[in-house]
């Protein structure tokens, strides 16, 4: 995961956001490569995750990869404009 400036991650159940599982604010630190295992936070095999990227100044870059059961499930690499945000909803099935 990389963020310029903020990346937030929330788990959702039945389209209701339940709990924050990730938050990182950087100035696109080239050494930032967070990896998190959300398995312990999952309450059911089918899960939704909402990721929101927020940029304040200049061109912001948001990058993340969601891997489920060892395979790439969702990959994002997008630039966000000044004072812009974008959200991605990812649904996955844990085996």
Z-matrix of the N, CA and C atoms (Angstrom, degrees):
N
C 1 1.446
C 2 1.520 1 108.40
N 3 1.301 2 115.47 1 140.26
C 4 1.462 3 122.25 2 173.83
C 5 1.524 4 107.42 3 -137.33
N 6 1.311 5 115.64 4 148.42
C 7 1.464 6 118.64 5 -177.47
C 8 1.519 7 110.48 6 -146.31
N 9 1.318 8 115.59 7 134.27
C 10 1.457 9 122.67 8 171.04
C 11 1.524 10 105.28 9 -137.47
N 12 1.243 11 119.99 10 85.87
C 13 1.438 12 131.63 11 26.05
C 14 1.525 13 114.17 12 -117.69
N 15 1.336 14 119.71 13 -36.77
C 16 1.470 15 120.98 14 -175.13
C 17 1.524 16 110.08 15 -131.28
N 18 1.331 17 115.71 16 139.30
C 19 1.460 18 121.79 17 170.20
C 20 1.523 19 107.56 18 -129.18
N 21 1.327 20 115.65 19 126.58
C 22 1.470 21 122.82 20 179.88
C 23 1.518 22 108.71 21 -118.85
N 24 1.333 23 116.82 22 143.46
C 25 1.462 24 121.38 23 176.47
C 26 1.519 25 110.75 24 -129.87
N 27 1.328 26 115.71 25 133.34
C 28 1.465 27 121.97 26 179.90
C 29 1.524 28 109.33 27 -131.57
N 30 1.326 29 116.73 28 141.20
C 31 1.452 30 120.91 29 171.18
C 32 1.523 31 108.47 30 -89.29
N 33 1.314 32 114.96 31 142.19
C 34 1.464 33 120.61 32 -179.65
C 35 1.525 34 108.72 33 -129.07
N 36 1.313 35 115.24 34 150.11
C 37 1.459 36 122.48 35 175.41
C 38 1.512 37 107.35 36 -132.26
N 39 1.321 38 115.94 37 128.23
C 40 1.472 39 121.16 38 -178.90
C 41 1.528 40 110.93 39 52.74
N 42 1.319 41 116.24 40 44.65
C 43 1.472 42 125.30 41 178.68
C 44 1.531 43 113.99 42 63.65
N 45 1.327 44 117.81 43 13.09
C 46 1.455 45 121.44 44 176.07
C 47 1.523 46 108.69 45 -108.90
N 48 1.331 47 116.08 46 122.28
C 49 1.460 48 120.06 47 178.55
C 50 1.520 49 108.63 48 -66.43
N 51 1.338 50 116.56 49 128.55
C 52 1.462 51 121.18 50 -174.40
C 53 1.529 52 114.00 51 -107.92
N 54 1.352 53 117.86 52 -46.18
C 55 1.461 54 118.16 53 -175.18
C 56 1.529 55 111.10 54 -157.74
N 57 1.319 56 114.23 55 146.41
C 58 1.456 57 120.63 56 177.86
C 59 1.520 58 108.63 57 -79.48
N 60 1.353 59 115.45 58 133.10
C 61 1.458 60 119.58 59 178.97
C 62 1.524 61 112.30 60 -118.68
N 63 1.334 62 116.81 61 -8.97
C 64 1.465 63 118.61 62 -178.08
C 65 1.517 64 109.55 63 -155.71
N 66 1.323 65 115.71 64 140.65
C 67 1.466 66 121.62 65 172.92
C 68 1.517 67 107.83 66 -154.74
N 69 1.320 68 115.77 67 126.64
C 70 1.462 69 119.71 68 178.84
C 71 1.517 70 108.34 69 -146.64
N 72 1.324 71 115.43 70 133.41
C 73 1.460 72 121.33 71 176.54
C 74 1.519 73 107.75 72 -123.33
N 75 1.319 74 116.60 73 124.40
C 76 1.461 75 121.07 74 179.66
C 77 1.521 76 109.62 75 -142.78
N 78 1.311 77 114.37 76 175.54
C 79 1.461 78 121.34 77 171.55
C 80 1.522 79 106.75 78 -111.34
N 81 1.316 80 115.73 79 52.93
C 82 1.467 81 126.65 80 -174.53
C 83 1.520 82 111.09 81 48.66
N 84 1.302 83 114.61 82 59.62
C 85 1.461 84 122.46 83 175.54
C 86 1.533 85 108.69 84 -62.05
N 87 1.330 86 118.64 85 115.54
C 88 1.467 87 120.34 86 -177.06
C 89 1.527 88 113.64 87 -65.33
N 90 1.331 89 117.43 88 -16.12
C 91 1.458 90 120.86 89 -179.84
C 92 1.528 91 112.34 90 -92.70
N 93 1.326 92 118.00 91 -7.49
C 94 1.459 93 121.08 92 -179.06
C 95 1.526 94 109.86 93 -74.08
N 96 1.287 95 116.21 94 119.10
C 97 1.461 96 121.43 95 176.46
C 98 1.518 97 107.79 96 -144.62
N 99 1.321 98 115.90 97 66.75
C 100 1.462 99 121.06 98 -178.20
C 101 1.520 100 110.73 99 -64.74
N 102 1.311 101 115.14 100 140.01
C 103 1.455 102 122.60 101 170.63
C 104 1.518 103 106.84 102 -129.94
N 105 1.327 104 116.26 103 127.85
C 106 1.460 105 119.59 104 178.87
C 107 1.524 106 109.66 105 -128.94
N 108 1.314 107 115.76 106 145.76
C 109 1.457 108 122.64 107 175.37
C 110 1.522 109 106.83 108 -104.99
N 111 1.322 110 116.24 109 112.74
C 112 1.468 111 119.47 110 -177.68
C 113 1.525 112 112.39 111 -93.30
N 114 1.322 113 117.34 112 1.22
C 115 1.473 114 120.53 113 -178.04
C 116 1.524 115 113.08 114 -50.13
N 117 1.353 116 119.42 115 -44.69
C 118 1.463 117 118.73 116 -179.29
C 119 1.531 118 113.87 117 -63.87
N 120 1.335 119 117.44 118 -21.44
C 121 1.464 120 120.49 119 -178.03
C 122 1.530 121 113.13 120 -88.32
N 123 1.326 122 117.22 121 -10.01
C 124 1.460 123 120.44 122 -176.72
C 125 1.520 124 111.01 123 -75.86
N 126 1.328 125 116.04 124 132.79
C 127 1.469 126 121.02 125 179.63
C 128 1.519 127 112.10 126 -101.20
N 129 1.347 128 116.64 127 -18.53
C 130 1.455 129 120.25 128 -179.61
C 131 1.529 130 108.42 129 -145.40
N 132 1.337 131 117.06 130 158.48
C 133 1.468 132 119.64 131 -178.69
C 134 1.531 133 113.22 132 -62.58
N 135 1.338 134 117.88 133 -35.84
C 136 1.463 135 120.74 134 177.78
C 137 1.518 136 107.80 135 -96.76
N 138 1.318 137 115.45 136 126.65
C 139 1.457 138 119.64 137 -173.12
C 140 1.522 139 110.14 138 -141.10
N 141 1.318 140 116.66 139 149.73
C 142 1.457 141 122.80 140 172.52
C 143 1.517 142 108.13 141 -114.24
N 144 1.327 143 115.82 142 144.53
C 145 1.448 144 121.16 143 176.31
C 146 1.524 145 107.83 144 -130.23
N 147 1.316 146 115.46 145 131.79
C 148 1.463 147 122.43 146 177.64
C 149 1.518 148 107.35 147 -106.82
N 150 1.328 149 116.38 148 122.36
C 151 1.463 150 122.08 149 176.80
C 152 1.513 151 107.76 150 -114.62
N 153 1.332 152 116.36 151 133.17
C 154 1.454 153 121.88 152 -179.20
C 155 1.520 154 109.36 153 -127.26
N 156 1.333 155 115.34 154 126.25
C 157 1.457 156 121.67 155 175.60
C 158 1.516 157 109.23 156 -105.89
N 159 1.323 158 116.76 157 140.35
C 160 1.462 159 122.24 158 -178.43
C 161 1.526 160 108.35 159 -132.44
N 162 1.326 161 116.58 160 132.26
C 163 1.460 162 121.79 161 177.56
C 164 1.526 163 108.73 162 -122.02
N 165 1.336 164 116.25 163 140.24
C 166 1.463 165 120.79 164 -178.88
C 167 1.519 166 113.04 165 -101.83
N 168 1.323 167 118.12 166 -51.46
C 169 1.465 168 120.33 167 -175.13
C 170 1.515 169 110.14 168 -132.08
N 171 1.324 170 116.29 169 155.47
C 172 1.464 171 120.80 170 177.92
C 173 1.509 172 111.52 171 60.18
N 174 1.319 173 116.34 172 -159.69
C 175 1.459 174 122.06 173 177.21
C 176 1.509 175 109.93 174 -91.99
N 177 1.303 176 118.03 175 120.67
C 178 1.466 177 122.10 176 -178.55
C 179 1.512 178 110.36 177 -99.20
N 180 1.314 179 116.15 178 145.04
C 181 1.464 180 121.68 179 179.75
C 182 1.523 181 108.81 180 -118.99
N 183 1.326 182 116.15 181 130.10
C 184 1.457 183 122.80 182 176.84
C 185 1.524 184 107.34 183 -120.00
N 186 1.317 185 116.77 184 127.99
C 187 1.461 186 121.29 185 178.18
C 188 1.520 187 108.99 186 -136.28
N 189 1.326 188 115.67 187 133.08
C 190 1.460 189 119.22 188 171.79
C 191 1.516 190 110.29 189 -157.67
N 192 1.311 191 114.86 190 156.46
C 193 1.449 192 123.40 191 177.18
C 194 1.521 193 107.43 192 -131.40
N 195 1.313 194 116.57 193 130.03
C 196 1.458 195 121.32 194 174.57
C 197 1.519 196 106.92 195 -108.16
N 198 1.305 197 114.51 196 122.78
C 199 1.451 198 121.70 197 -179.48
C 200 1.520 199 108.02 198 -110.57
N 201 1.328 200 116.92 199 128.25
C 202 1.464 201 121.75 200 179.88
C 203 1.522 202 108.07 201 -123.40
N 204 1.320 203 115.54 202 125.86
C 205 1.468 204 121.71 203 179.25
C 206 1.527 205 111.76 204 53.29
N 207 1.339 206 116.35 205 37.25
C 208 1.458 207 121.51 206 175.23
C 209 1.516 208 116.37 207 83.72
N 210 1.341 209 118.22 208 3.24
C 211 1.463 210 120.05 209 178.69
C 212 1.525 211 110.13 210 -125.58
N 213 1.333 212 115.98 211 151.67
C 214 1.461 213 121.18 212 178.42
C 215 1.523 214 110.11 213 -64.88
N 216 1.320 215 117.18 214 122.01
C 217 1.457 216 121.88 215 -179.29
C 218 1.537 217 111.46 216 -104.61
N 219 1.321 218 116.47 217 -32.02
C 220 1.467 219 119.83 218 -177.29
C 221 1.525 220 108.89 219 -160.16
N 222 1.325 221 116.39 220 128.12
C 223 1.459 222 120.90 221 -179.90
C 224 1.525 223 108.20 222 -129.73
N 225 1.340 224 116.01 223 134.78
C 226 1.461 225 122.17 224 178.37
C 227 1.519 226 109.18 225 -131.29
N 228 1.310 227 116.15 226 136.45
C 229 1.465 228 123.29 227 170.82
C 230 1.523 229 105.28 228 -146.67
N 231 1.323 230 115.92 229 98.48
C 232 1.463 231 120.90 230 -174.19
C 233 1.514 232 111.45 231 -136.12
N 234 1.324 233 115.30 232 148.24
C 235 1.461 234 121.50 233 172.84
C 236 1.521 235 107.86 234 -94.59
N 237 1.326 236 115.50 235 138.00
C 238 1.460 237 121.37 236 176.00
C 239 1.522 238 108.05 237 -112.37
N 240 1.321 239 117.19 238 140.70
C 241 1.455 240 121.83 239 178.24
C 242 1.520 241 112.06 240 -72.41
N 243 1.303 242 114.49 241 173.55
C 244 1.464 243 121.48 242 178.76
C 245 1.527 244 110.04 243 -58.79
N 246 1.322 245 116.20 244 135.21
C 247 1.467 246 123.31 245 179.81
C 248 1.533 247 112.19 246 52.89
N 249 1.322 248 115.76 247 44.05
C 250 1.464 249 121.02 248 -177.83
C 251 1.528 250 110.05 249 -122.48
N 252 1.328 251 114.71 250 158.17
C 253 1.464 252 120.45 251 174.42
C 254 1.518 253 108.51 252 -142.93
N 255 1.315 254 114.58 253 160.14
C 256 1.456 255 120.41 254 177.32
C 257 1.516 256 107.83 255 -152.39
N 258 1.330 257 116.13 256 146.35
C 259 1.461 258 121.41 257 178.10
C 260 1.520 259 110.57 258 -122.38
N 261 1.323 260 115.31 259 149.27
C 262 1.454 261 122.70 260 177.15
C 263 1.513 262 107.70 261 -128.45
N 264 1.331 263 117.57 262 132.29
C 265 1.458 264 122.48 263 176.17
C 266 1.519 265 107.79 264 -105.86
N 267 1.318 266 116.07 265 124.15
C 268 1.461 267 121.57 266 -177.66
C 269 1.523 268 108.05 267 -120.70
N 270 1.327 269 116.50 268 126.42
C 271 1.465 270 121.23 269 175.98
C 272 1.522 271 107.99 270 -107.98
N 273 1.323 272 115.87 271 139.44
C 274 1.458 273 118.86 272 179.45
C 275 1.508 274 110.83 273 -148.44
N 276 1.321 275 114.95 274 162.34
C 277 1.448 276 123.01 275 -179.11
C 278 1.522 277 108.18 276 -119.22
N 279 1.312 278 117.13 277 120.79
C 280 1.462 279 122.31 278 177.78
C 281 1.526 280 108.74 279 -85.24
N 282 1.326 281 115.88 280 134.04
C 283 1.476 282 117.84 281 179.71
C 284 1.518 283 110.95 282 -96.36
